[in-house]
Amino acid sequence: MARKPHFIDQSKKELVKIFDEACARHNRWTVWSDFMALIAISISNTVDSAHAEEREKTYLQIAKKYNRHEIECCSRMFAEIVLGMEANPDQDFLGDLFMTLELSNSHAGQFFTPYCVCQAMAKMTEPDIPGRIEREHWISVSDPACGAGALLVAFANECMAQKVNYQTSVLFVAQDIDFVVGCMCYIQLSLLGCAGYVVIDNSITHPSTSYDPRGLIPRDNGQIWYTPFYFREEWHFRRQFFLISNIMPAQQAEQPATEPDPPAPELVERKSGQLSFF
């Protein structure tokens, strides 16, 4: 029998009750992993048309395993996640649940960094976020072993503590080899309004790369999950500015001239300008 967790947070209490309802016919790990995928796909398909068709197929394939009541449980769980993170954004909501429900024991023996440690790391990473943004206009932060996203969530909250609007000034880049925890990270970053993306791939053999130094335009291999705020106007214009500034010289180089122009810069991987936790 699963250990009965004790939460102060009301949303977590309700979510555990709903989760137990959904597990009547299914293995607990299966329900958790499937529901995280369904929620992540629901968010992604509202903004990312490039991957929507393939992800919708995955959604339908997963959903057919569950009856109507169980799918309703998934929707109710999503609602509790939203309420819980809205009530207290300064927490690793899904990571805490994952550990308390002992789901880590059912899947690769994963253990997430305690959120208090993540808060300390976020404070040490950049003590003067406003000053750096004033110099660079915007910054990016990367976690190549993101888990449920606790470090990035903590950094977003540290931005707020330093009076910085991270939604318009910080690009969040996350990567993890595990699909389920990658979905958990994606859900949390999306609900917090973080602009960025989660790469679900091996950080050692296939690290996230981009066409620009700070990860603004990633090389998309189909395993990238863009958050809704990645498509905000500010970030759209920054991507367009980078593309124009790199494409226009290339077009000018094609024009006939009496003297050859210098070679146009190519879209290549450059040394990262990202803040990083590792």
C-alpha positions in Angstrom: 0.0 0.0 0.0 1.3 3.5 -0.9 2.3 5.7 1.9 -0.3 8.4 2.7 1.3 11.8 2.2 0.7 14.7 4.5 0.5 18.1 2.8 -0.1 21.6 4.1 -0.9 22.7 0.5 -4.6 22.1 -0.2 -4.1 21.7 -3.9 -1.7 18.9 -3.3 -4.1 17.2 -1.0 -6.8 17.4 -3.6 -4.5 16.3 -6.4 -3.5 13.1 -4.4 -7.2 12.2 -3.9 -7.8 12.6 -7.6 -4.7 10.7 -8.5 -5.8 7.8 -6.3 -9.2 7.7 -8.0 -7.5 7.4 -11.4 -5.3 4.5 -10.2 -8.2 2.1 -9.5 -7.5 0.2 -12.7 -4.0 1.2 -13.6 -0.4 1.1 -12.2 0.4 4.4 -10.3 3.5 5.1 -12.3 1.6 4.5 -15.6 -1.1 7.0 -14.6 1.4 9.7 -13.5 3.5 9.4 -16.6 0.5 9.3 -19.0 -1.2 12.2 -17.3 1.9 14.4 -17.4 2.2 13.7 -21.1 -1.5 14.5 -21.7 -1.2 17.8 -19.9 2.1 18.8 -21.6 0.6 18.0 -25.0 -2.5 20.0 -24.2 -0.4 23.0 -23.5 2.0 22.5 -26.4 -0.7 22.1 -29.0 -2.2 25.4 -28.2 0.9 27.3 -29.5 3.2 25.0 -31.4 1.7 24.0 -34.8 4.9 22.5 -36.1 4.7 19.6 -33.7 1.0 19.5 -33.1 0.0 16.8 -35.5 2.5 14.2 -34.2 1.8 15.1 -30.6 -2.0 14.9 -31.1 -1.5 11.3 -32.3 0.5 10.5 -29.1 -2.3 12.2 -27.0 -5.0 10.0 -28.6 -2.9 6.9 -28.2 -2.5 7.5 -24.5 -6.1 8.7 -23.9 -7.6 5.5 -25.4 -6.3 3.5 -22.4 -8.6 5.5 -20.0 -12.3 5.7 -19.6 -14.3 9.0 -19.4 -14.0 9.3 -15.6 -10.2 8.7 -15.6 -9.8 11.4 -18.3 -11.9 13.8 -16.2 -9.5 13.0 -13.3 -6.6 14.1 -15.6 -8.4 17.4 -16.2 -9.1 17.9 -12.5 -5.4 17.2 -11.7 -4.4 19.8 -14.2 -6.7 22.3 -12.5 -5.2 21.6 -9.1 -1.7 22.1 -10.5 -2.7 25.5 -11.8 -4.4 26.5 -8.5 -1.4 25.3 -6.5 1.2 27.1 -8.5 -0.9 30.2 -8.7 -1.2 30.2 -4.9 2.5 29.6 -4.4 4.8 30.0 -7.4 7.9 29.7 -5.2 7.9 25.9 -5.0 8.7 22.7 -7.0 5.0 21.7 -7.0 5.3 18.6 -9.3 8.7 17.6 -8.1 7.5 17.5 -4.5 4.5 15.4 -5.4 6.7 13.1 -7.4 8.9 12.4 -4.4 6.2 12.3 -1.8 4.2 9.8 -3.8 7.4 7.7 -4.0 7.1 7.5 -7.8 10.9 7.9 -8.0 11.2 4.3 -6.6 9.2 3.1 -9.6 11.3 4.8 -12.2 15.1 4.8 -12.4 15.5 5.7 -8.7 15.3 9.4 -9.4 15.7 11.9 -6.6 15.2 15.6 -7.2 17.2 18.4 -5.6 15.4 19.9 -2.6 13.8 23.2 -3.5 15.6 25.1 -0.7 18.9 24.0 -2.3 17.7 25.2 -5.7 16.8 28.6 -4.1 20.4 28.9 -2.8 21.9 28.0 -6.2 19.6 30.5 -8.0 20.8 33.3 -5.6 24.4 32.5 -6.2 24.2 32.1 -10.0 23.6 35.8 -10.7 23.5 38.3 -7.7 22.8 41.3 -9.9 20.2 40.2 -12.5 18.9 43.8 -13.2 22.4 45.0 -13.9 23.1 42.2 -16.3 19.8 42.8 -18.1 20.6 46.5 -18.4 23.8 45.7 -20.1 22.6 42.8 -22.3 18.9 43.7 -22.7 17.9 40.1 -21.9 19.5 37.0 -20.5 19.2 33.3 -20.9 19.6 30.6 -18.2 20.1 26.9 -18.9 19.8 23.7 -16.9 21.0 20.6 -18.8 19.7 18.2 -16.2 16.4 19.9 -15.4 14.3 17.2 -13.7 11.0 18.8 -12.9 12.5 22.2 -13.3 13.1 23.2 -9.7 16.3 25.2 -10.4 14.7 27.2 -13.2 11.5 27.8 -11.1 13.8 29.0 -8.3 15.6 31.3 -10.7 12.3 32.8 -11.9 11.4 33.5 -8.3 14.8 35.0 -7.7 14.2 37.3 -10.7 11.0 38.5 -9.0 12.8 39.0 -5.7 15.3 41.3 -7.6 12.3 43.2 -9.3 12.9 41.7 -12.7 10.1 40.7 -15.1 11.5 37.3 -16.2 8.6 36.8 -18.6 10.0 39.5 -20.9 13.7 39.5 -19.9 14.8 35.9 -19.3 15.0 32.9 -21.7 14.7 29.6 -20.0 16.4 26.6 -21.6 16.0 23.1 -20.0 17.0 19.6 -21.0 16.5 16.2 -19.6 16.9 12.7 -21.0 13.7 11.5 -19.3 10.4 12.2 -21.1 8.2 12.2 -18.0 10.2 14.6 -15.9 10.8 16.7 -19.0 7.0 17.0 -19.3 6.8 18.0 -15.6 9.4 20.7 -16.2 7.6 21.9 -19.3 4.2 22.1 -17.4 5.7 24.1 -14.5 7.7 26.6 -16.8 4.6 27.1 -18.9 2.3 27.8 -16.0 4.8 30.3 -14.5 4.9 32.2 -17.8 8.6 31.4 -18.5 9.6 32.0 -22.1 11.8 29.2 -23.4 11.7 25.5 -24.2 12.5 22.1 -22.8 14.6 19.7 -24.8 14.0 16.0 -24.1 17.2 14.3 -25.0 20.6 13.2 -23.7 22.5 16.3 -22.6 25.9 14.5 -23.0 25.5 12.8 -26.3 23.0 15.3 -27.8 23.3 18.6 -26.0 20.9 21.4 -26.9 22.4 23.7 -29.6 21.2 26.9 -31.2 21.9 29.2 -34.1 22.7 32.1 -31.8 25.0 32.4 -28.8 22.3 32.5 -26.1 19.9 29.8 -27.2 17.2 32.0 -28.7 16.7 29.9 -31.8 17.4 26.2 -31.1 18.2 23.5 -33.6 14.9 21.7 -33.5 15.2 17.9 -33.8 11.5 17.3 -32.9 12.2 16.8 -29.2 11.8 20.5 -28.3 8.8 21.7 -26.3 8.3 25.5 -26.6 6.5 27.2 -23.7 3.5 29.5 -24.6 5.5 32.6 -23.6 8.3 31.7 -26.0 5.8 33.1 -28.6 5.3 36.4 -26.9 5.8 39.5 -29.0 9.1 40.5 -27.4 10.7 37.1 -28.0 9.3 36.9 -31.5 10.9 40.3 -32.5 14.2 39.2 -30.9 14.3 36.1 -33.1 13.3 38.1 -36.2 16.0 40.7 -35.4 18.7 38.0 -35.1 17.6 36.3 -38.4 17.5 39.6 -40.3 20.9 40.7 -39.0 22.4 37.3 -40.2 20.4 36.9 -43.4 20.7 40.4 -44.9 24.5 40.3 -45.1 24.2 36.9 -46.9 21.8 38.4 -49.5 24.0 41.4 -50.1 27.0 39.1 -50.7 25.1 37.6 -53.6 24.8 40.9 -55.4 27.3 41.5 -58.2 30.1 43.9 -57.3 33.3 45.1 -58.7 35.1 43.9 -55.7 34.1 40.8 -53.8 32.4 41.4 -50.5 33.6 39.6 -47.4 31.9 36.3 -46.8 28.5 36.5 -45.1 28.2 35.1 -41.6 26.6 31.8 -41.3 24.2 30.5 -38.8 26.6 28.4 -36.7 26.9 27.3 -33.2 28.9 29.7 -31.1 30.2 29.7 -27.6 27.3 29.9 -25.2 26.5 33.2 -23.5 24.0 31.5 -21.2 24.0 31.5 -17.5 24.2 27.9 -16.4 23.7 25.9 -13.2 26.4 23.4 -14.3 
